[in-house]
Amino acid sequence: MRMIEEHDAAMPSPPKPSPATPGAPDYAWLNGRLVPFDECVVHARSQGAFWGANVFEGLRGYWLEGEQRLSIFRLEDHLRRLRCSMKSLHMPLTYSDEEIAQACFALLRANDLKADVHLCVVAYFGLGANLDPLNYTDDTGMHITCMLAPRSRGFTHGLRASISTWRRISDDTMPPRIKTGANYHNSRLAQHEAVRNGFDTTILLNQAGNAAETPGACVVMVRDGRLVTPPGTSGVLEGITVATVEQLASEHRGWTLERRPIDRTELYIADELFVCGTLVEIQSVVEIDRIAVGDGAPGPVTRTLQRLYEQATRTPGLTGWSTPVPAAEPRQRSVA
Ligand SMILES: Cc1ncc(COP(=O)(O)O)c(C=O)c1O
């Protein structure tokens, strides 16, 4: 029998530590309990740490000024995708969705951050037999961390992007649909190359030479009045934000989002281009390969979608997508 502790009014958080990591919040959540941020550690030889054998979700908590609390956007959808990633890797399910949600709430309450945050929920494989990272193990664990996530300059000014010399991983080699840390080696190569070359971000082409995604976001093009994004079968993560954009565009403006392959040169002649993802939200791409997109400034469709997204994320009850962090609830449960 495993005891799940909820650190709340009845069970106060551990004494406030002073983290050695600058800018870090006070607490993290590791395998069932809140720990000082710097004690959120897994063994160096765990498969999760050694080979990136983990699955994760990045979520955003929006600070609601009126309610003076955080609200997690599309929590259920992120947990559903986490389950899909786990299933694909034969990863046993250690915690229920409800327990993970409660852990996120407890973490946010303990850190008491009164601003927008980004949460990372990570399920990892532990030590395999004989410390062999290739041996299957059902030893798994979970950690959850959060950090302040203010908007970057790109949200208002737009981004300058390149087309990466690196190709996006594909479903027959490293499936991007599975959100595992190991996939981000490909993202790192591409992002670091782009930054070294003076760009803010980069668009990776897939194995067929069509646009796939950026290192951490989906790509949407506006061309001849139509919104277009690569399909989920083109070597991309099936984005939750792009699905949000699709629904908002359709419900509020009657715009449809077409999912079809996008050629590299279509990006050069697009009217507008933007990237979207939980962390970046919606950011305009104003230049691609040093060619201005449209007139080189964030366009009206992107601006409209940014406004609709802002409304959806900060108005709980408007869409059913927001989960406000509940006030502490004194209780302790046991789980068989
Ligand atoms: C590689 C990649 N593509 C796309 C996305 C956008 O996905 P979502 O909108 O679900 O955050 C992300 C964000 O995590 C990502 O890492």
The ligand as a MOL file (V3000), in Angstrom:
LIG
                    3D

  0  0  0     0  0            999 V3000
M  V30 BEGIN CTAB
M  V30 COUNTS 16 16 0 0 0
M  V30 BEGIN ATOM
M  V30 1 C 8.7620 19.2980 -30.6900 0
M  V30 2 C 7.4960 19.9740 -30.2990 0
M  V30 3 N 6.5640 20.1870 -31.2370 0
M  V30 4 C 5.4000 20.7990 -30.9370 0
M  V30 5 C 5.1290 21.2380 -29.6590 0
M  V30 6 C 3.8270 21.8850 -29.3430 0
M  V30 7 O 3.0230 21.0190 -28.6170 0
M  V30 8 P 1.9380 21.5360 -27.6050 0
M  V30 9 O 1.1420 22.5460 -28.3170 0
M  V30 10 O 1.1520 20.3280 -27.2920 0
M  V30 11 O 2.6550 22.1060 -26.4490 0
M  V30 12 C 6.0770 21.0340 -28.6540 0
M  V30 13 C 5.8060 21.4780 -27.2940 0
M  V30 14 O 6.0710 20.8290 -26.3450 0
M  V30 15 C 7.2840 20.3820 -28.9820 0
M  V30 16 O 8.2240 20.1460 -28.0460 0
M  V30 END ATOM
M  V30 BEGIN BOND
M  V30 1 1 1 2
M  V30 2 1 2 3
M  V30 3 2 2 15
M  V30 4 2 3 4
M  V30 5 1 4 5
M  V30 6 1 5 6
M  V30 7 2 5 12
M  V30 8 1 6 7
M  V30 9 1 7 8
M  V30 10 2 8 9
M  V30 11 1 8 10
M  V30 12 1 8 11
M  V30 13 1 12 13
M  V30 14 1 12 15
M  V30 15 2 13 14
M  V30 16 1 15 16
M  V30 END BOND
M  V30 END CTAB
M  END
